[in-house]
Amino acid sequence: MTRLRVAPALRHCQDRLYVTLPDGTGVAWYDRGAGRVSLLPGAGREEVLAALAPYLSGEVTVGPPPVPTPAELDRLALHPDDDLAPNRPGEELYAVLDGLPAPGRASAVHRGAPHRAALRRDPRQGELLARRIVGDQLDGLDRSDGLGPGVRVRVLHSVPLPGADPAVRIDHLLIGPAGVLAIRTLPARDRRVRVADPMVRTGFSAPVPLLGHLREAAERASGALATAVRPVLVVVGASRLRVVPAPVDVRIVRDTEVAALAGVGGPGDLAGPGGVLKPADIESLYATARDRRAWSGGRGAR
């Protein structure tokens, strides 16, 4: 066989290496997460393995491409407008913030000194930053070597809850060995945070029933996915976090403790050794959760 080329690609959140002929024709791919080399018809097994040799690690299964699972078939049939997987952390905030005037820019009314409101930092900017910090860490969990072969977590960001109070929202949804987690971020920015269930107070601001909102969001998710969903509050950048007393049904962590949410059985994880969801369960729930219609009760209707 002609000398083969190997190129990395991130496709559908799967870390793969594609093996091609010099003209770009694909002959095989290596799915790192699944530890599998899939050979297309006509591909030479030994030649492909030789090309991939520098990249292979651990035990690897070699064979024809696997038959698509029901979850994969659902994904292929999903209309792009209904797919939540491309959502960025804080997706709904981007359009709002992009429409704001640049700091210090004089408006049509205030052509002299910059408008005082324009100089003040919009709190939604801090909210977006907090969601991005947590979202990046959650996305990194799926690429963690500590999850074990064939084990992964799935993450969605900015999951819509039609008809819910704006205060009731899911910033991130994590589906992994520990189960399904509805995650809310709380930007603190070097302020003290005090939690007295259900109230949460950040700095000198008025307390808000954030844990109540979070529980309601988890209940909505549980109904949409037909499975148990645990609420999690991630506090970002707090100078001090005090929880009195600690709620039994809500997990409260700092942004530096997000890795513990992977649920692989280590100290501080949400599940015991082995977790509660198997890989096939994770993929099935993810296929349902990424469908926008599942959250409005309209899945299957177009």
Secondary structure, DSSP 8 states (H G I E B T S, - for coil): ----EEEEEEETTEEEEEEE-TTS-EEEEEETTTTEEEE-TT--HHHHHHHHTTT--S--EEES-----HHHHHHHHS-GGGB-TT--TTHHHHHHHHTS--TT---SS--SS--HHHHS--HHHHHHHHHHHHHHHHHHHTT-GGG-TT---EEEEEE--TTS-TT--EEEEEEETTEEEEEEEEE-SS-EEEEETTEEEETTS--B-HHHHHHHHHHHHHHHHTS-EEEEEEEES-SEEEESS--SS-EEEEGGGGGGGG-SSSTT-SS-TT-S--HHHHHHHHHHHTBGGGGTT-TT--
